[in-house]
Amino acid sequence: MHRDETAAEIRHDVAARRFESETGGHVAVLDYERADGEIALTHTFVPPELRGRGLAERLVRAALDFARREKLRVNPVCSYVATFLQRHPELAKPGEE
């Protein structure tokens, strides 16, 4: 694990409806759709060059933090997000706190 790569900033691009992190010219993303009090987390992608460094988890946690602040129900459409929430059930319903 490389310290500079794991510390990459997570940005929320509201217009593109995604959370993203750029490192070394490569961009990791978590795409979402938002409607009717719900956020559907639809797709997570981390380039092969950045895998194994925890970026996908950091993207999901950023999206869940956003959902919590906005009081949104989370719909884990993406298989990575669904698996993450099964492993961390305490984070599964952030909009209902």
MDAnalysis code that builds the backbone (N, CA, C; Angstrom):
import MDAnalysis as mda
import numpy as np

u = mda.Universe.empty(291, n_residues=97, atom_resindex=np.repeat(np.arange(97), 3), trajectory=True)
u.add_TopologyAttr("name", ["N", "CA", "C"] * 97)
u.add_TopologyAttr("resid", np.arange(1, 98))
u.add_TopologyAttr("resname", ["MET", "HIS", "ARG", "ASP", "GLU", "THR", "ALA", "ALA", "GLU", "ILE", "ARG", "HIS", "ASP", "VAL", "ALA", "ALA", "ARG", "ARG", "PHE", "GLU", "SER", "GLU", "THR", "GLY", "GLY", "HIS", "VAL", "ALA", "VAL", "LEU", "ASP", "TYR", "GLU", "ARG", "ALA", "ASP", "GLY", "GLU", "ILE", "ALA", "LEU", "THR", "HIS", "THR", "PHE", "VAL", "PRO", "PRO", "GLU", "LEU", "ARG", "GLY", "ARG", "GLY", "LEU", "ALA", "GLU", "ARG", "LEU", "VAL", "ARG", "ALA", "ALA", "LEU", "ASP", "PHE", "ALA", "ARG", "ARG", "GLU", "LYS", "LEU", "ARG", "VAL", "ASN", "PRO", "VAL", "CYS", "SER", "TYR", "VAL", "ALA", "THR", "PHE", "LEU", "GLN", "ARG", "HIS", "PRO", "GLU", "LEU", "ALA", "LYS", "PRO", "GLY", "GLU", "GLU"])
u.atoms.positions = np.array([
    [0.850, -1.171, 0.000],
    [0.000, 0.000, 0.000],
    [0.894, 1.232, 0.000],
    [0.588, 2.175, -0.846],
    [1.380, 3.393, -0.943],
    [0.649, 4.522, -0.242],
    [1.326, 5.155, 0.688],
    [0.701, 6.201, 1.495],
    [0.090, 7.302, 0.638],
    [0.805, 7.807, -0.361],
    [0.281, 8.906, -1.163],
    [-0.954, 8.499, -1.951],
    [-1.036, 7.246, -2.357],
    [-2.184, 6.801, -3.143],
    [-3.392, 6.510, -2.268],
    [-3.187, 6.017, -1.049],
    [-4.329, 5.756, -0.188],
    [-4.878, 7.046, 0.400],
    [-4.075, 8.095, 0.422],
    [-4.516, 9.371, 0.972],
    [-5.167, 10.256, -0.091],
    [-5.370, 9.727, -1.285],
    [-5.967, 10.512, -2.364],
    [-7.317, 11.072, -1.921],
    [-7.567, 12.301, -2.297],
    [-8.802, 12.994, -1.940],
    [-9.995, 12.377, -2.661],
    [-11.100, 12.237, -1.937],
    [-12.367, 11.811, -2.530],
    [-13.170, 13.080, -2.792],
    [-13.605, 13.257, -4.024],
    [-14.408, 14.422, -4.408],
    [-15.826, 13.973, -4.773],
    [-16.790, 14.833, -4.486],
    [-18.175, 14.582, -4.873],
    [-18.500, 15.497, -6.045],
    [-18.678, 14.909, -7.210],
    [-19.047, 15.660, -8.412],
    [-20.559, 15.552, -8.561],
    [-21.265, 16.539, -8.041],
    [-22.729, 16.513, -8.021],
    [-23.294, 16.477, -9.436],
    [-22.741, 17.275, -10.337],
    [-23.249, 17.334, -11.716],
    [-23.130, 15.983, -12.419],
    [-22.037, 15.272, -12.181],
    [-21.828, 13.963, -12.818],
    [-22.453, 12.835, -12.004],
    [-22.983, 13.152, -10.828],
    [-23.572, 12.167, -9.916],
    [-22.584, 11.040, -9.625],
    [-21.428, 11.441, -9.059],
    [-20.440, 10.429, -8.699],
    [-19.460, 10.957, -7.662],
    [-18.872, 10.023, -6.965],
    [-17.748, 10.283, -6.080],
    [-16.525, 9.789, -6.823],
    [-15.414, 10.523, -6.723],
    [-14.242, 10.152, -7.511],
    [-12.962, 10.473, -6.766],
    [-11.912, 9.777, -7.180],
    [-10.581, 10.015, -6.645],
    [-9.584, 9.809, -7.772],
    [-8.732, 10.807, -7.991],
    [-7.728, 10.716, -9.053],
    [-6.346, 10.554, -8.436],
    [-5.615, 9.583, -8.936],
    [-4.248, 9.323, -8.488],
    [-3.407, 8.952, -9.696],
    [-2.336, 9.662, -9.907],
    [-1.418, 9.322, -10.988],
    [-2.066, 9.276, -12.357],
    [-3.058, 10.137, -12.584],
    [-3.732, 10.168, -13.874],
    [-4.824, 9.124, -14.042],
    [-5.071, 8.316, -13.011],
    [-6.128, 7.301, -13.038],
    [-7.257, 7.749, -12.118],
    [-8.503, 7.502, -12.534],
    [-9.654, 7.952, -11.759],
    [-10.492, 6.757, -11.313],
    [-10.723, 6.671, -10.003],
    [-11.631, 5.686, -9.419],
    [-12.959, 6.394, -9.177],
    [-14.080, 5.712, -9.436],
    [-15.386, 6.360, -9.315],
    [-16.429, 5.454, -8.668],
    [-17.410, 6.100, -8.050],
    [-18.629, 5.446, -7.607],
    [-19.766, 6.301, -8.152],
    [-20.538, 5.746, -9.078],
    [-21.653, 6.463, -9.701],
    [-22.935, 6.230, -8.907],
    [-23.831, 7.208, -8.961],
    [-25.110, 7.062, -8.270],
    [-26.216, 7.792, -9.020],
    [-27.438, 7.436, -8.663],
    [-28.644, 8.145, -9.089],
    [-29.374, 8.550, -7.812],
    [-30.004, 9.704, -7.839],
    [-30.723, 10.190, -6.665],
    [-32.132, 10.584, -7.064],
    [-33.117, 10.046, -6.331],
    [-34.516, 10.396, -6.586],
    [-35.374, 9.969, -5.401],
    [-36.398, 10.739, -5.131],
    [-37.419, 10.380, -4.142],
    [-36.849, 9.924, -2.805],
    [-35.912, 10.668, -2.260],
    [-35.367, 10.346, -0.951],
    [-34.452, 9.141, -0.920],
    [-33.975, 8.743, -2.081],
    [-33.117, 7.559, -2.181],
    [-31.876, 7.864, -3.006],
    [-30.780, 7.212, -2.659],
    [-29.580, 7.246, -3.478],
    [-29.289, 5.805, -3.897],
    [-29.281, 5.577, -5.197],
    [-28.952, 4.260, -5.744],
    [-27.481, 4.288, -6.135],
    [-26.673, 3.493, -5.450],
    [-25.241, 3.412, -5.745],
    [-25.088, 2.364, -6.837],
    [-24.836, 2.826, -8.061],
    [-25.002, 1.977, -9.240],
    [-23.749, 1.312, -9.776],
    [-22.583, 1.910, -9.560],
    [-21.382, 1.347, -10.194],
    [-20.133, 1.858, -9.491],
    [-19.241, 0.936, -9.180],
    [-17.940, 1.297, -8.615],
    [-16.869, 0.797, -9.562],
    [-15.911, 1.659, -9.871],
    [-14.790, 1.249, -10.729],
    [-13.492, 1.812, -10.180],
    [-12.518, 0.924, -10.027],
    [-11.162, 1.323, -9.657],
    [-10.239, 0.761, -10.731],
    [-9.447, 1.601, -11.388],
    [-8.529, 1.115, -12.421],
    [-7.570, 0.062, -11.849],
    [-7.171, -0.894, -12.670],
    [-6.259, -1.951, -12.195],
    [-5.022, -1.405, -11.481],
    [-4.523, -0.278, -11.935],
    [-3.316, 0.306, -11.348],
    [-3.514, 0.747, -9.897],
    [-4.767, 0.955, -9.496],
    [-5.055, 1.473, -8.157],
    [-5.727, 0.456, -7.246],
    [-5.989, -0.738, -7.735],
    [-6.707, -1.737, -6.937],
    [-5.860, -2.234, -5.771],
    [-6.562, -2.680, -4.734],
    [-5.894, -3.213, -3.560],
    [-5.398, -2.156, -2.594],
    [-5.849, -0.939, -2.769],
    [-5.389, 0.170, -1.927],
    [-6.510, 0.798, -1.103],
    [-7.683, 0.183, -1.131],
    [-8.789, 0.671, -0.318],
    [-9.594, 1.812, -0.909],
    [-9.362, 2.140, -2.174],
    [-10.095, 3.270, -2.771],
    [-11.587, 2.994, -2.906],
    [-11.962, 1.788, -3.302],
    [-13.390, 1.480, -3.455],
    [-14.112, 1.649, -2.123],
    [-13.516, 1.152, -1.062],
    [-14.131, 1.306, 0.259],
    [-14.252, 2.776, 0.638],
    [-13.232, 3.553, 0.379],
    [-13.285, 4.980, 0.704],
    [-14.370, 5.694, -0.099],
    [-14.543, 5.312, -1.365],
    [-15.609, 5.894, -2.180],
    [-16.978, 5.553, -1.595],
    [-17.173, 4.288, -1.209],
    [-18.450, 3.865, -0.631],
    [-18.708, 4.610, 0.675],
    [-17.714, 4.696, 1.519],
    [-17.901, 5.405, 2.793],
    [-18.248, 6.882, 2.567],
    [-17.648, 7.504, 1.567],
    [-17.982, 8.899, 1.248],
    [-19.438, 9.009, 0.807],
    [-19.889, 8.067, -0.015],
    [-21.283, 8.075, -0.471],
    [-22.237, 7.837, 0.694],
    [-21.886, 6.938, 1.594],
    [-22.734, 6.672, 2.755],
    [-22.772, 7.869, 3.697],
    [-21.660, 8.559, 3.854],
    [-21.645, 9.784, 4.664],
    [-22.572, 10.833, 4.055],
    [-22.525, 10.956, 2.729],
    [-23.411, 11.888, 2.029],
    [-24.874, 11.497, 2.255],
    [-25.181, 10.212, 2.110],
    [-26.550, 9.730, 2.312],
    [-27.021, 10.035, 3.733],
    [-26.152, 9.848, 4.700],
    [-26.498, 10.123, 6.097],
    [-26.814, 11.607, 6.279],
    [-25.953, 12.464, 5.755],
    [-26.180, 13.915, 5.899],
    [-27.478, 14.359, 5.228],
    [-27.774, 13.760, 4.081],
    [-28.967, 14.145, 3.319],
    [-30.215, 13.349, 3.709],
    [-30.052, 12.401, 4.652],
    [-31.153, 11.543, 5.116],
    [-31.778, 10.747, 3.965],
    [-30.919, 10.151, 3.150],
    [-31.358, 9.364, 1.997],
    [-31.311, 7.873, 2.310],
    [-32.296, 7.131, 1.805],
    [-32.233, 5.671, 1.848],
    [-31.194, 5.223, 0.833],
    [-30.478, 4.160, 1.144],
    [-29.430, 3.655, 0.259],
    [-29.922, 2.412, -0.465],
    [-29.811, 2.432, -1.784],
    [-30.130, 1.278, -2.619],
    [-28.815, 0.796, -3.232],
    [-28.252, -0.312, -2.730],
    [-26.954, -0.788, -3.211],
    [-27.072, -1.602, -4.497],
    [-27.272, -0.947, -5.615],
    [-27.396, -1.625, -6.909],
    [-26.078, -2.298, -7.290],
    [-24.982, -1.632, -7.051],
    [-23.648, -2.149, -7.368],
    [-23.320, -3.338, -6.461],
    [-22.811, -4.415, -7.043],
    [-22.498, -5.612, -6.256],
    [-21.412, -5.348, -5.214],
    [-20.454, -4.500, -5.527],
    [-19.410, -4.185, -4.539],
    [-20.032, -3.504, -3.323],
    [-20.912, -2.546, -3.564],
    [-21.556, -1.825, -2.463],
    [-22.424, -2.777, -1.649],
    [-23.175, -3.648, -2.317],
    [-24.027, -4.610, -1.613],
    [-23.192, -5.507, -0.703],
    [-22.076, -6.007, -1.210],
    [-21.187, -6.857, -0.410],
    [-20.586, -6.072, 0.747],
    [-20.178, -4.844, 0.489],
    [-19.619, -3.987, 1.538],
    [-20.633, -3.812, 2.667],
    [-21.894, -3.548, 2.321],
    [-22.917, -3.331, 3.338],
    [-23.247, -4.613, 4.095],
    [-23.132, -5.769, 3.452],
    [-23.321, -7.037, 4.167],
    [-22.221, -7.222, 5.208],
    [-21.020, -6.785, 4.882],
    [-19.883, -6.911, 5.805],
    [-19.899, -5.842, 6.896],
    [-20.611, -4.751, 6.644],
    [-20.693, -3.634, 7.594],
    [-22.164, -3.258, 7.801],
    [-22.953, -4.151, 8.405],
    [-24.396, -3.892, 8.525],
    [-24.724, -2.628, 9.316],
    [-23.808, -2.188, 10.168],
    [-24.052, -0.964, 10.939],
    [-24.115, 0.267, 10.038],
    [-23.632, 0.152, 8.807],
    [-23.660, 1.268, 7.856],
    [-24.784, 1.133, 6.830],
    [-25.565, 0.082, 6.919],
    [-26.519, -0.262, 5.864],
    [-27.653, 0.742, 5.682],
    [-28.041, 1.450, 6.733],
    [-29.189, 2.357, 6.627],
    [-28.844, 3.732, 7.181],
    [-27.875, 4.413, 6.577],
    [-27.439, 5.691, 7.151],
    [-28.499, 6.770, 7.144],
    [-29.474, 6.721, 6.252],
    [-30.495, 7.752, 6.183],
    [-31.553, 7.634, 7.255],
    [-31.502, 6.567, 8.037],
    [-32.546, 6.328, 9.031],
    [-32.075, 6.551, 10.453],
    [-30.940, 7.205, 10.632],
    [-30.437, 7.448, 11.988],
    [-31.233, 8.528, 12.676],
])
